[in-house]
Amino acid sequence: MKPSVVLYKKLPQDLRSQLDEHFNVTEINGLTPETLSQHAEVFQQAEGILGSGGKVDAEFLKKAPKLRVASSVSVGVDNFDIPALSERGVLLMHTPTVLTETVADTMMALVLTSARRVVESAERVKKGEWQGSIGADWFGIDVHHKKMGILGMGRIGLALAQRAHLGFSMPILYNARKHHEEAEQRFDAQYCDLDTLLKESDFLCISLPLTEQTHHLIGREELAKMKPSAVLINAGRGPVIDEEALIAALQEGTIHAAGLDVFEKEPLPKDSPLLTLPNVVALPHIGSATHETRYGMAKDAVENLIAALNGKVDKNCVNPEVAK
Ligand code: GLV
C-alpha cells in the first residue's frame, strides 16, 4: 500500500504524476479549518502533507495522528509549530535554496522602484500627465553608491549584497546573528549592531524569517533612528515590522519611502493606509513568483516529501534531529 498524502496546493502535471507514482494522493483546496473538517477522514490516514500556507500546529497534529512528514512549498516556515512537530516526530521539509536569486531580484527591484518612483511615474504617463520635459516633481533619488543596509545575512541577504555591491557600487553594512565571512570577503560587507545599521543605511533591506525574536523587531523607536532620506524594504515576512508604526513614519516623513512585498495581513486589506501613500510600493508577495522558481520550489517539495517518507533527510529539513 502506498502511503497516503494530502496535497493542498496545485502542482504542475508532471510533478503531480510523480507524486501519484509514490503515494495515494488526495488533493484539497488549501489548508483551512473548513477543508480540515471536510476531509477529516483523509487527514486521519495521512502520512504526508504537501502545500503552502495554512496553520500546522498542535491542534492540526491531533487531526493527523499518522503524519510523518510535512513538506512546505516555501522557505519560510513560520506557519508551522516546529516544537510541536518535533515532539510528535514529524519531519518538516522546505525549499530554502531554489528561490534565493529570485527573491534577491525582487528586493533589488523594490530598491530601484522605490528610489526612482517607477510605479508612480508609469502611472502618471498612463494618465497622460507627461506633457513636456519633466520637472523636479518627477525626480527620484539615486541608488548607486548609496549605503545598503541588510538586516539578516542568510542566502537571500548574500545574493542581495552581491547585486548591490557588484552591480550598483553600494557599500554594504549588515547585522545578523553572526558574522558572515563570505559576505565580508566577497562584497566587503561590514558587520555592525542594529542601531548603527538603522542610523547609517540609505536603503535598509530586511531579509529575516519571522520568529518570536524578529516579531515587530522594527517599530516606532527603530524607525525614528533611520535617516529621513532612508528607504525601507521588506520581502521576508510582514510582522517583522510593526506596520502601524511604519505607516506613521511614512506619513510623518520619519523615513522617505518603503518598498514592501509582505504585510502583517495578506492579502493587504483594501482600506490599508499603505495603499494611499505615494511613497509606498506595495507588491502582492511576489518574492519567488516567477514561472521558473515556482516550478523549482514545487519540484523540490515533491522530492523532499518522497525522500523524507523514505527516511532520507540529508537536505532541506528544518528539524533533522527528529530523524535520528
Ligand atoms: C515565501 O514567502 C516563502 O517563504 O517561500
Boltz pocket constraint, residues with backbone or C-beta under 6 A from the ligand:
constraints:
  - pocket:
      binder: B
      contacts: [[A, 73], [A, 74], [A, 75], [A, 76], [A, 77], [A, 95], [A, 99], [A, 235], [A, 236], [A, 287], [A, 288]]
      max_distance: 6.0
